[in-house]
Amino acid sequence: MSKQHENIDPKLADWIGKQRVFFVATALVISIMLANAGVGWCAEGATAETPFCTFVKKVIAAAPTEFAECKGEEVPFGELFDHSQFKGRLTLDKDMECKLIIRHTEQVPTQAEPMEIQPQYICEFMPRRKFDLARPVYETAATDLRKCFPTLNFKEKKDGDEFWSMGADGPGFNLSLTLVALNPPRDPKPATPGQGIWGVILYIVDTAPAKGK
């Protein structure tokens, strides 16, 4: 014992020693509990999965069945019911509109033979907005997708302010997000910032071969 403490009452010294052991042991137990729970002392950097991320994962999980459990009532394609488009039952919230396009063949003007359209789940963040308001929606969703799927190789393309897109291929699916100018068909001019409306649209495509092929 040092000269500084040699005059301390032995009972007091014993009490101090026991308290020190108690606090060290308590800190050790708390550290073990936090470690087992996957939490560190510096937990500020930890981020919870966003509702959008959870939603996208649920839709992707339905891709092997060609999104059968997400299929709602049939909706028209233009003015016709061609039995290929249906309302999407699974949405992020009340401000998202989704639809399911089932696997079907379609005659494309640029091809001689009918083209097979793969099953795809398409969701749009509503309402549609001006560019300055739609851009943050796109950027937030794009950031969430990158964090949610860190192993996917997302590629992004920006065509001025008229069309932005990012996407990646996963096992059996393609995931993409677009920010696109949606002008009325009668307006041949492209929309410009401050004018017109833009849509932020999510596409999840089942890229696996059709069953039985």
CYANA upper distance limits for C-alpha pairs under 8 A (distance plus 0.5 A):
  1 MET  CA      5 HIS  CA      6.91
  1 MET  CA      6 GLU  CA      6.44
  2 SER  CA      6 GLU  CA      6.50
  3 LYS  CA      7 ASN  CA      8.18
  8 ILE  CA     12 LEU  CA      7.39
  8 ILE  CA     13 ALA  CA      6.99
  9 ASP  CA     13 ALA  CA      6.75
 10 PRO  CA     14 ASP  CA      6.60
 11 LYS  CA     15 TRP  CA      6.74
 12 LEU  CA     16 ILE  CA      6.68
 13 ALA  CA     17 GLY  CA      6.69
 14 ASP  CA     18 LYS  CA      6.81
 15 TRP  CA     19 GLN  CA      6.76
 16 ILE  CA     20 ARG  CA      6.72
 17 GLY  CA     21 VAL  CA      6.84
 18 LYS  CA     22 PHE  CA      6.64
 19 GLN  CA     23 PHE  CA      6.74
 20 ARG  CA     24 VAL  CA      6.71
 21 VAL  CA     25 ALA  CA      6.50
 22 PHE  CA     26 THR  CA      6.56
 23 PHE  CA     27 ALA  CA      6.64
 24 VAL  CA     28 LEU  CA      6.71
 25 ALA  CA     29 VAL  CA      6.73
 26 THR  CA     30 ILE  CA      6.74
 27 ALA  CA     31 SER  CA      6.64
 28 LEU  CA     32 ILE  CA      6.77
 29 VAL  CA     33 MET  CA      6.74
 30 ILE  CA     34 LEU  CA      6.64
 31 SER  CA     35 ALA  CA      6.59
 31 SER  CA     41 TRP  CA      8.48
 32 ILE  CA     36 ASN  CA      6.65
 33 MET  CA     37 ALA  CA      6.74
 34 LEU  CA     38 GLY  CA      6.74
 34 LEU  CA     39 VAL  CA      5.44
 34 LEU  CA     40 GLY  CA      6.75
 34 LEU  CA     41 TRP  CA      8.38
 35 ALA  CA     39 VAL  CA      6.04
 35 ALA  CA     40 GLY  CA      6.83
 39 VAL  CA     43 ALA  CA      6.86
 49 GLU  CA     53 CYS  CA      6.77
 49 GLU  CA     54 THR  CA      7.30
 49 GLU  CA    148 CYS  CA      7.84
 50 THR  CA     54 THR  CA      6.89
 50 THR  CA    144 ASP  CA      7.82
 51 PRO  CA     55 PHE  CA      6.60
 51 PRO  CA     92 LEU  CA      7.89
 52 PHE  CA     56 VAL  CA      6.72
 52 PHE  CA     92 LEU  CA      7.04
 52 PHE  CA    141 ALA  CA      8.08
 52 PHE  CA    144 ASP  CA      7.87
 53 CYS  CA     57 LYS  CA      6.77
 53 CYS  CA    144 ASP  CA      6.98
 53 CYS  CA    145 LEU  CA      7.14
 53 CYS  CA    148 CYS  CA      6.32
 54 THR  CA     58 LYS  CA      6.81
 55 PHE  CA     59 VAL  CA      6.94
 55 PHE  CA     91 THR  CA      7.89
 55 PHE  CA     92 LEU  CA      6.44
 56 VAL  CA     60 ILE  CA      6.70
 57 LYS  CA     61 ALA  CA      6.58
 58 LYS  CA     62 ALA  CA      7.13
 59 VAL  CA     63 ALA  CA      7.23
 59 VAL  CA     67 PHE  CA      7.78
 59 VAL  CA     70 CYS  CA      8.45
 59 VAL  CA     90 LEU  CA      8.15
 59 VAL  CA    121 TYR  CA      8.26
 59 VAL  CA    204 ILE  CA      8.18
 60 ILE  CA    173 PHE  CA      7.83
 60 ILE  CA    204 ILE  CA      7.60
 62 ALA  CA     66 GLU  CA      7.09
 62 ALA  CA     67 PHE  CA      5.25
 62 ALA  CA     68 ALA  CA      7.66
 62 ALA  CA     69 GLU  CA      7.46
 62 ALA  CA     70 CYS  CA      8.11
 63 ALA  CA     67 PHE  CA      5.57
 63 ALA  CA    172 GLY  CA      8.23
 63 ALA  CA    173 PHE  CA      7.68
 63 ALA  CA    205 VAL  CA      8.13
 63 ALA  CA    206 ASP  CA      5.89
 64 PRO  CA    172 GLY  CA      8.19
 64 PRO  CA    206 ASP  CA      7.72
 64 PRO  CA    208 ALA  CA      8.09
 65 THR  CA     69 GLU  CA      8.33
 66 GLU  CA    102 ILE  CA      7.83
 66 GLU  CA    103 ARG  CA      8.50
 66 GLU  CA    119 PRO  CA      6.35
 66 GLU  CA    120 GLN  CA      8.27
 66 GLU  CA    206 ASP  CA      6.88
 67 PHE  CA     71 LYS  CA      7.21
 67 PHE  CA    100 LEU  CA      8.13
 67 PHE  CA    119 PRO  CA      8.10
 67 PHE  CA    120 GLN  CA      8.36
 67 PHE  CA    121 TYR  CA      7.87
 69 GLU  CA     89 ARG  CA      8.48
 70 CYS  CA     88 GLY  CA      6.05
 70 CYS  CA     89 ARG  CA      5.40
 70 CYS  CA     90 LEU  CA      6.13
 70 CYS  CA    100 LEU  CA      8.09
 71 LYS  CA     86 PHE  CA      6.77
 71 LYS  CA     87 LYS  CA      6.92
 71 LYS  CA     88 GLY  CA      6.00
 71 LYS  CA     89 ARG  CA      6.42
 71 LYS  CA    100 LEU  CA      6.99
 72 GLY  CA     86 PHE  CA      6.16
 72 GLY  CA     87 LYS  CA      5.20
 72 GLY  CA     88 GLY  CA      5.99
 72 GLY  CA     89 ARG  CA      5.91
 73 GLU  CA     86 PHE  CA      5.92
 73 GLU  CA     87 LYS  CA      6.02
 74 GLU  CA     81 PHE  CA      8.23
 74 GLU  CA     83 HIS  CA      7.28
 74 GLU  CA     84 SER  CA      8.34
 74 GLU  CA     85 GLN  CA      6.42
 74 GLU  CA     86 PHE  CA      4.61
 74 GLU  CA     87 LYS  CA      6.69
 75 VAL  CA     81 PHE  CA      7.34
 75 VAL  CA     85 GLN  CA      6.20
 75 VAL  CA     86 PHE  CA      5.58
 75 VAL  CA     87 LYS  CA      6.75
 76 PRO  CA     80 LEU  CA      5.77
 76 PRO  CA     81 PHE  CA      5.00
 76 PRO  CA     82 ASP  CA      7.56
 76 PRO  CA     83 HIS  CA      8.48
 76 PRO  CA     85 GLN  CA      7.35
 77 PHE  CA     81 PHE  CA      6.40
 77 PHE  CA     82 ASP  CA      7.20
 77 PHE  CA     85 GLN  CA      7.35
 84 SER  CA    101 ILE  CA      6.08
 84 SER  CA    102 ILE  CA      5.91
 84 SER  CA    103 ARG  CA      7.86
 84 SER  CA    104 HIS  CA      7.21
 85 GLN  CA     99 LYS  CA      7.37
 85 GLN  CA    100 LEU  CA      6.19
 85 GLN  CA    101 ILE  CA      5.10
 85 GLN  CA    102 ILE  CA      7.00
 86 PHE  CA     99 LYS  CA      6.10
 86 PHE  CA    100 LEU  CA      5.57
 86 PHE  CA    101 ILE  CA      6.95
 86 PHE  CA    102 ILE  CA      8.46
 87 LYS  CA     98 CYS  CA      6.87
 87 LYS  CA     99 LYS  CA      4.93
 87 LYS  CA    100 LEU  CA      6.54
 88 GLY  CA     97 GLU  CA      8.12
 88 GLY  CA     98 CYS  CA      5.21
 88 GLY  CA     99 LYS  CA      4.71
 88 GLY  CA    100 LEU  CA      5.97
 88 GLY  CA    121 TYR  CA      7.96
 89 ARG  CA     98 CYS  CA      7.95
 89 ARG  CA     99 LYS  CA      8.48
 90 LEU  CA     98 CYS  CA      7.90
 91 THR  CA     96 MET  CA      6.62
 91 THR  CA     97 GLU  CA      7.34
 91 THR  CA     98 CYS  CA      6.88
 91 THR  CA    123 CYS  CA      8.19
 92 LEU  CA     96 MET  CA      6.67
 95 ASP  CA    125 PHE  CA      6.78
 95 ASP  CA    126 MET  CA      5.50
 95 ASP  CA    127 PRO  CA      7.35
 96 MET  CA    123 CYS  CA      7.01
 96 MET  CA    124 GLU  CA      6.11
 96 MET  CA    125 PHE  CA      5.27
 96 MET  CA    126 MET  CA      5.89
 97 GLU  CA    123 CYS  CA      5.97
 97 GLU  CA    124 GLU  CA      5.84
 97 GLU  CA    125 PHE  CA      7.27
 97 GLU  CA    126 MET  CA      7.40
 98 CYS  CA    121 TYR  CA      7.56
 98 CYS  CA    122 ILE  CA      5.96
 98 CYS  CA    123 CYS  CA      4.55
 98 CYS  CA    124 GLU  CA      6.88
 99 LYS  CA    121 TYR  CA      6.49
 99 LYS  CA    122 ILE  CA      5.90
 99 LYS  CA    123 CYS  CA      6.96
100 LEU  CA    119 PRO  CA      7.88
100 LEU  CA    120 GLN  CA      6.42
100 LEU  CA    121 TYR  CA      5.21
100 LEU  CA    122 ILE  CA      6.85
101 ILE  CA    118 GLN  CA      8.41
101 ILE  CA    119 PRO  CA      6.07
101 ILE  CA    120 GLN  CA      5.84
101 ILE  CA    121 TYR  CA      7.01
101 ILE  CA    122 ILE  CA      8.43
102 ILE  CA    117 ILE  CA      8.28
102 ILE  CA    118 GLN  CA      7.42
102 ILE  CA    119 PRO  CA      5.02
102 ILE  CA    120 GLN  CA      7.18
103 ARG  CA    116 GLU  CA      7.59
103 ARG  CA    117 ILE  CA      6.01
103 ARG  CA    118 GLN  CA      5.39
103 ARG  CA    119 PRO  CA      5.16
104 HIS  CA    116 GLU  CA      6.22
104 HIS  CA    117 ILE  CA      5.88
104 HIS  CA    118 GLN  CA      7.60
105 THR  CA    114 PRO  CA      6.37
105 THR  CA    115 MET  CA      5.79
105 THR  CA    116 GLU  CA      4.76
105 THR  CA    117 ILE  CA      6.26
106 GLU  CA    114 PRO  CA      5.73
106 GLU  CA    115 MET  CA      5.72
106 GLU  CA    116 GLU  CA      6.80
106 GLU  CA    117 ILE  CA      7.34
107 GLN  CA    111 GLN  CA      7.97
107 GLN  CA    112 ALA  CA      8.45
107 GLN  CA    113 GLU  CA      7.39
107 GLN  CA    114 PRO  CA      4.88
107 GLN  CA    115 MET  CA      6.54
108 VAL  CA    112 ALA  CA      8.17
108 VAL  CA    113 GLU  CA      8.36
108 VAL  CA    114 PRO  CA      6.97
108 VAL  CA    115 MET  CA      7.10
111 GLN  CA    115 MET  CA      8.21
118 GLN  CA    205 VAL  CA      7.32
118 GLN  CA    206 ASP  CA      6.87
118 GLN  CA    207 THR  CA      7.20
119 PRO  CA    205 VAL  CA      6.45
119 PRO  CA    206 ASP  CA      5.92
119 PRO  CA    207 THR  CA      8.30
120 GLN  CA    203 TYR  CA      7.31
120 GLN  CA    204 ILE  CA      6.05
120 GLN  CA    205 VAL  CA      4.68
120 GLN  CA    206 ASP  CA      6.49
121 TYR  CA    203 TYR  CA      6.43
121 TYR  CA    204 ILE  CA      5.66
121 TYR  CA    205 VAL  CA      6.85
122 ILE  CA    201 ILE  CA      7.53
122 ILE  CA    202 LEU  CA      6.17
122 ILE  CA    203 TYR  CA      5.20
122 ILE  CA    204 ILE  CA      6.96
123 CYS  CA    201 ILE  CA      6.17
123 CYS  CA    202 LEU  CA      5.59
123 CYS  CA    203 TYR  CA      7.14
124 GLU  CA    199 GLY  CA      7.44
124 GLU  CA    200 VAL  CA      6.29
124 GLU  CA    201 ILE  CA      4.85
124 GLU  CA    202 LEU  CA      6.72
125 PHE  CA    199 GLY  CA      7.64
125 PHE  CA    200 VAL  CA      6.12
125 PHE  CA    201 ILE  CA      6.88
126 MET  CA    199 GLY  CA      8.33
128 ARG  CA    134 ALA  CA      7.89
128 ARG  CA    197 ILE  CA      6.66
128 ARG  CA    198 TRP  CA      6.29
128 ARG  CA    199 GLY  CA      5.72
128 ARG  CA    200 VAL  CA      8.13
129 ARG  CA    133 LEU  CA      6.35
129 ARG  CA    134 ALA  CA      5.83
129 ARG  CA    197 ILE  CA      5.70
129 ARG  CA    198 TRP  CA      5.90
129 ARG  CA    199 GLY  CA      7.26
130 LYS  CA    134 ALA  CA      6.51
130 LYS  CA    193 PRO  CA      7.69
130 LYS  CA    194 GLY  CA      6.71
130 LYS  CA    195 GLN  CA      7.19
130 LYS  CA    196 GLY  CA      6.90
130 LYS  CA    197 ILE  CA      5.28
130 LYS  CA    198 TRP  CA      6.30
131 PHE  CA    135 ARG  CA      6.40
131 PHE  CA    161 ASP  CA      8.30
131 PHE  CA    192 THR  CA      8.42
131 PHE  CA    193 PRO  CA      5.94
131 PHE  CA    194 GLY  CA      6.99
131 PHE  CA    195 GLN  CA      8.31
131 PHE  CA    197 ILE  CA      7.18
131 PHE  CA    198 TRP  CA      6.34
132 ASP  CA    136 PRO  CA      7.91
132 ASP  CA    193 PRO  CA      7.51
132 ASP  CA    194 GLY  CA      7.79
133 LEU  CA    137 VAL  CA      7.66
134 ALA  CA    138 TYR  CA      6.89
134 ALA  CA    179 LEU  CA      8.02
134 ALA  CA    198 TRP  CA      6.79
134 ALA  CA    199 GLY  CA      7.41
134 ALA  CA    200 VAL  CA      7.28
135 ARG  CA    139 GLU  CA      6.61
135 ARG  CA    179 LEU  CA      7.79
136 PRO  CA    140 THR  CA      6.44
137 VAL  CA    141 ALA  CA      6.72
137 VAL  CA    200 VAL  CA      7.69
138 TYR  CA    142 ALA  CA      6.51
138 TYR  CA    177 LEU  CA      8.17
138 TYR  CA    178 THR  CA      7.87
138 TYR  CA    179 LEU  CA      6.84
138 TYR  CA    200 VAL  CA      6.47
139 GLU  CA    143 THR  CA      6.64
140 THR  CA    144 ASP  CA      6.76
141 ALA  CA    145 LEU  CA      6.73
142 ALA  CA    146 ARG  CA      6.89
142 ALA  CA    166 MET  CA      8.01
142 ALA  CA    177 LEU  CA      7.65
143 THR  CA    147 LYS  CA      6.84
144 ASP  CA    148 CYS  CA      6.38
145 LEU  CA    149 PHE  CA      6.44
146 ARG  CA    150 PRO  CA      6.05
146 ARG  CA    152 LEU  CA      8.25
146 ARG  CA    154 PHE  CA      7.87
152 LEU  CA    168 ALA  CA      6.64
152 LEU  CA    169 ASP  CA      7.47
152 LEU  CA    170 GLY  CA      7.14
153 ASN  CA    168 ALA  CA      6.17
153 ASN  CA    169 ASP  CA      7.96
154 PHE  CA    166 MET  CA      6.86
154 PHE  CA    167 GLY  CA      5.67
154 PHE  CA    168 ALA  CA      5.11
154 PHE  CA    169 ASP  CA      8.49
155 LYS  CA    166 MET  CA      5.87
155 LYS  CA    167 GLY  CA      6.08
155 LYS  CA    168 ALA  CA      6.97
156 GLU  CA    164 TRP  CA      8.04
156 GLU  CA    165 SER  CA      6.13
156 GLU  CA    166 MET  CA      4.52
156 GLU  CA    167 GLY  CA      7.13
157 LYS  CA    164 TRP  CA      6.28
157 LYS  CA    165 SER  CA      5.85
157 LYS  CA    166 MET  CA      6.76
158 LYS  CA    163 PHE  CA      6.64
158 LYS  CA    164 TRP  CA      4.83
158 LYS  CA    165 SER  CA      6.95
159 ASP  CA    163 PHE  CA      5.67
159 ASP  CA    164 TRP  CA      6.49
160 GLY  CA    164 TRP  CA      8.31
161 ASP  CA    181 ALA  CA      8.46
161 ASP  CA    192 THR  CA      7.50
161 ASP  CA    193 PRO  CA      7.61
162 GLU  CA    179 LEU  CA      8.24
162 GLU  CA    180 VAL  CA      6.26
162 GLU  CA    181 ALA  CA      5.72
162 GLU  CA    190 PRO  CA      7.64
162 GLU  CA    191 ALA  CA      7.29
162 GLU  CA    192 THR  CA      7.88
163 PHE  CA    178 THR  CA      7.59
163 PHE  CA    179 LEU  CA      6.14
163 PHE  CA    180 VAL  CA      5.04
163 PHE  CA    181 ALA  CA      7.00
164 TRP  CA    178 THR  CA      6.00
164 TRP  CA    179 LEU  CA      5.40
164 TRP  CA    180 VAL  CA      6.91
165 SER  CA    176 SER  CA      7.54
165 SER  CA    177 LEU  CA      6.08
165 SER  CA    178 THR  CA      4.77
165 SER  CA    179 LEU  CA      6.81
166 MET  CA    176 SER  CA      6.06
166 MET  CA    177 LEU  CA      5.92
166 MET  CA    178 THR  CA      7.12
167 GLY  CA    174 ASN  CA      7.80
167 GLY  CA    175 LEU  CA      5.94
167 GLY  CA    176 SER  CA      4.43
167 GLY  CA    177 LEU  CA      6.80
168 ALA  CA    174 ASN  CA      6.45
168 ALA  CA    175 LEU  CA      5.99
168 ALA  CA    176 SER  CA      6.98
169 ASP  CA    173 PHE  CA      6.59
169 ASP  CA    174 ASN  CA      4.97
169 ASP  CA    175 LEU  CA      6.79
170 GLY  CA    174 ASN  CA      6.39
170 GLY  CA    175 LEU  CA      7.96
172 GLY  CA    206 ASP  CA      6.58
172 GLY  CA    207 THR  CA      5.57
172 GLY  CA    208 ALA  CA      5.36
173 PHE  CA    204 ILE  CA      7.29
173 PHE  CA    205 VAL  CA      5.89
173 PHE  CA    206 ASP  CA      5.17
173 PHE  CA    207 THR  CA      5.37
173 PHE  CA    208 ALA  CA      7.48
174 ASN  CA    203 TYR  CA      8.30
174 ASN  CA    204 ILE  CA      6.23
174 ASN  CA    205 VAL  CA      5.54
174 ASN  CA    206 ASP  CA      7.23
174 ASN  CA    207 THR  CA      7.10
175 LEU  CA    202 LEU  CA      8.19
175 LEU  CA    203 TYR  CA      6.39
175 LEU  CA    204 ILE  CA      5.29
175 LEU  CA    205 VAL  CA      7.10
176 SER  CA    202 LEU  CA      6.44
176 SER  CA    203 TYR  CA      5.66
176 SER  CA    204 ILE  CA      7.11
177 LEU  CA    200 VAL  CA      7.73
177 LEU  CA    201 ILE  CA      6.23
177 LEU  CA    202 LEU  CA      5.07
177 LEU  CA    203 TYR  CA      6.72
178 THR  CA    199 GLY  CA      8.30
178 THR  CA    200 VAL  CA      6.13
178 THR  CA    201 ILE  CA      5.74
178 THR  CA    202 LEU  CA      7.06
179 LEU  CA    198 TRP  CA      7.16
179 LEU  CA    199 GLY  CA      6.20
179 LEU  CA    200 VAL  CA      5.14
179 LEU  CA    201 ILE  CA      7.11
180 VAL  CA    198 TRP  CA      5.93
180 VAL  CA    199 GLY  CA      5.91
180 VAL  CA    200 VAL  CA      7.15
181 ALA  CA    190 PRO  CA      7.89
181 ALA  CA    191 ALA  CA      6.49
181 ALA  CA    196 GLY  CA      7.90
181 ALA  CA    197 ILE  CA      6.55
181 ALA  CA    198 TRP  CA      4.90
181 ALA  CA    199 GLY  CA      6.97
182 LEU  CA    191 ALA  CA      8.09
182 LEU  CA    196 GLY  CA      7.73
182 LEU  CA    197 ILE  CA      6.13
182 LEU  CA    198 TRP  CA      5.83
182 LEU  CA    199 GLY  CA      6.98
183 ASN  CA    187 ASP  CA      6.92
183 ASN  CA    190 PRO  CA      7.70
183 ASN  CA    191 ALA  CA      6.96
183 ASN  CA    196 GLY  CA      6.58
183 ASN  CA    197 ILE  CA      7.04
191 ALA  CA    195 GLN  CA      6.58
191 ALA  CA    196 GLY  CA      5.80
191 ALA  CA    197 ILE  CA      7.85
192 THR  CA    196 GLY  CA      7.37
209 PRO  CA    213 LYS  CA      7.01
